[in-house]
């Protein structure tokens, strides 16, 4: 795999604003809208998001370098996120 400097998009609909390599993280919220206050929980969520973002960035770059259409890989990654299931969702 060819390595090159990683860059971040400038903004997303999720409230994240990324202008540099060290991406900004959202204010993590509870279902009632209140901000999470536990520093350790916030740290874990931020680390998870950073790891997912880097893996997705690597997958995008690999796909483009191997000749895949950028729009297709972006669509596949979006579909992957959309397919995630919440095993803790309360049933009504």
C-alpha positions as CSV (number, residue, x, y, z in Angstrom):
1,X,0.0,0.0,0.0
2,X,1.2,3.5,-0.9
3,X,1.2,5.8,2.1
4,X,0.6,9.5,1.8
5,X,-0.3,12.3,4.2
6,X,-3.8,12.0,5.6
7,X,-6.3,14.9,5.2
8,X,-9.7,15.6,6.6
9,X,-12.9,16.9,5.0
10,X,-13.9,20.4,6.1
11,X,-17.3,19.7,7.6
12,X,-20.0,17.0,8.0
13,X,-23.7,17.0,8.7
14,X,-23.0,15.3,12.1
15,X,-21.7,18.5,13.6
16,X,-18.1,17.7,13.2
17,X,-15.9,20.3,11.7
18,X,-12.6,19.0,10.5
19,X,-10.0,21.4,9.1
20,X,-6.8,19.6,10.1
21,X,-5.3,16.2,10.7
22,X,-6.5,16.3,14.4
23,X,-10.2,16.2,13.8
24,X,-12.6,18.0,16.1
25,X,-15.0,15.7,17.9
26,X,-18.8,16.3,18.5
27,X,-20.3,17.0,21.9
28,X,-21.5,13.6,22.8
29,X,-25.2,13.6,23.9
30,X,-27.5,11.3,25.8
31,X,-30.9,10.4,24.3
32,X,-32.5,13.3,26.2
33,X,-30.1,15.8,24.6
34,X,-27.9,16.5,27.6
35,X,-24.2,16.4,27.0
36,X,-22.3,13.4,28.4
37,X,-20.1,14.5,31.3
38,X,-18.1,11.4,32.1
39,X,-14.5,12.2,30.8
40,X,-13.7,8.5,30.4
41,X,-16.8,7.8,28.3
42,X,-16.0,10.9,26.1
43,X,-12.4,9.7,25.7
44,X,-13.5,6.2,24.6
45,X,-16.1,7.6,22.1
46,X,-13.5,10.1,20.6
47,X,-10.9,7.3,20.3
48,X,-13.4,5.0,18.6
49,X,-14.4,7.8,16.2
50,X,-10.8,8.6,15.3
51,X,-10.0,4.9,14.7
52,X,-13.1,4.4,12.5
53,X,-12.3,7.6,10.5
54,X,-8.7,6.5,9.9
55,X,-9.8,3.0,8.8
56,X,-12.4,4.5,6.4
57,X,-9.8,7.0,5.1
58,X,-7.4,4.1,4.5
59,X,-10.1,2.1,2.7
60,X,-11.0,5.1,0.5
61,X,-7.4,5.7,-0.5
62,X,-6.7,2.0,-1.2
63,X,-9.8,1.8,-3.4
64,X,-8.9,4.9,-5.4
65,X,-5.3,3.8,-5.8
66,X,-6.6,0.4,-7.1
67,X,-8.8,2.1,-9.6
68,X,-12.2,2.0,-7.9
69,X,-14.6,4.9,-8.4
70,X,-14.4,7.3,-5.4
71,X,-18.2,7.8,-5.4
72,X,-18.8,4.0,-5.2
73,X,-16.5,3.5,-2.3
74,X,-18.1,6.5,-0.5
75,X,-21.5,5.0,-1.1
76,X,-20.4,1.6,0.1
77,X,-19.0,3.1,3.3
78,X,-22.2,5.1,3.9
79,X,-24.2,1.9,3.4
80,X,-22.0,0.1,5.9
81,X,-22.8,2.7,8.5
82,X,-26.5,2.6,7.6
83,X,-26.6,-1.1,8.1
84,X,-25.3,-1.0,11.7
85,X,-27.8,-2.3,14.2
86,X,-28.3,-1.1,17.8
87,X,-28.7,-4.3,19.9
88,X,-29.8,-2.2,22.9
89,X,-32.8,-0.5,21.3
90,X,-35.9,-0.8,23.3
91,X,-38.8,-2.4,21.5
92,X,-42.2,-0.7,21.8
